[in-house]
């Protein structure tokens, strides 16, 4: 595996996120940085292979977006729908099954096996690293995680997830349970 590469600028991420800035609202800076961190980890697992870059960047822009577009705690399917609709509407030409799979399986607890396994598994591992704030490392050194987090600070992203669970679920406990039931795959 290559050395972990941190790219300060990923124009595709900003281009894809911009239409959703108002919808995401105050959570936008934190979500943007979460996307950047996750893409950094996923591309590391993929040895920076250029053939995966557009798919990975697109999948991570959309992977949680249903939290805001649909105000849904079970946000995987709404996120998939927004991503697939935009892929079709803008003629990006991304493989719809790979895009859907990268979003659908990003919270899978155990390794993904199936079509598009390489990219889906890279995305799954990357999101677990960032969602756990580096507690789960998937083979990435702590020092590299610290470098990524320094480049793209949290900016309240994980707190916004707790707030949305409370706001949409009635309480943090009930909302957290609904999130877990709706998004975690075995």
MOFEN-V980210 format. One record per pair of residues at least 4 apart in sequence whose C-alpha atoms are under 7 Angstrom apart, sorted by the first residue. I is the first residue (numbers start at 1). J is the second residue. Records with the same first field share a line. If there is no record, write none. Layout:
I: J, J
//
This chain:
1: 45, 47
2: 44, 47
4: 44, 144
5: 40, 44
6: 40, 148
10: 14
11: 15
12: 16
13: 17, 57, 61
14: 18
16: 61
17: 21, 61
20: 24
21: 25, 28
23: 68, 69
24: 28, 68
27: 31, 157, 160
28: 32
29: 33, 155
30: 34, 154, 155, 156, 157
31: 35, 157
32: 36
33: 37, 152, 153, 154
34: 38, 154
35: 39, 60, 61
36: 40, 152
37: 41, 130, 148, 152
38: 42, 126, 127, 130
39: 43, 56, 57, 60
40: 44
41: 45, 126
42: 46, 122, 123, 126
43: 47, 48
44: 48
45: 122
46: 122
49: 53
52: 56
53: 57
54: 58
55: 59, 94, 99
56: 60
57: 61
58: 62
59: 63, 99, 102, 103
62: 79, 83
63: 79, 103
64: 75, 76, 79
65: 69, 79
66: 70, 71, 72, 75, 76, 78, 79
67: 71, 72, 73, 75
70: 78
73: 165, 168, 178, 179, 182
74: 178, 179, 182, 183
75: 79, 183
76: 80, 103, 104, 183
77: 81
78: 82
79: 83
80: 84, 100, 103, 104
81: 85
82: 86
83: 87
84: 88, 96
85: 89
86: 90
87: 91, 92, 93, 94
88: 92
94: 99
95: 99
96: 100
97: 101
98: 102, 116
99: 103
100: 104
101: 105, 120
102: 106, 120, 123
105: 124, 185
106: 123, 124, 127
107: 124, 183, 184, 185
108: 124, 184, 185, 186
109: 185, 186
110: 186
111: 121
112: 117, 121
113: 117
116: 120
117: 121
118: 122
119: 123
120: 124
121: 125
122: 126
123: 127
124: 128
125: 129, 138
126: 130
127: 131
128: 132, 136
129: 133, 134, 135, 136, 137, 138
130: 134
132: 136
134: 145
140: 144, 145
141: 145
142: 146
143: 147
144: 148
145: 149
146: 150
147: 151
148: 152
149: 153, 154
156: 160
157: 161
158: 162
159: 163
160: 164
161: 165
162: 166, 172
163: 167
164: 168
165: 169, 171, 172, 175, 176
166: 170, 171, 172, 175
167: 171
168: 175
169: 174, 175
170: 174, 175
171: 175
172: 176
173: 177
174: 178
175: 179
176: 180
177: 181
178: 182
179: 183
180: 184
//
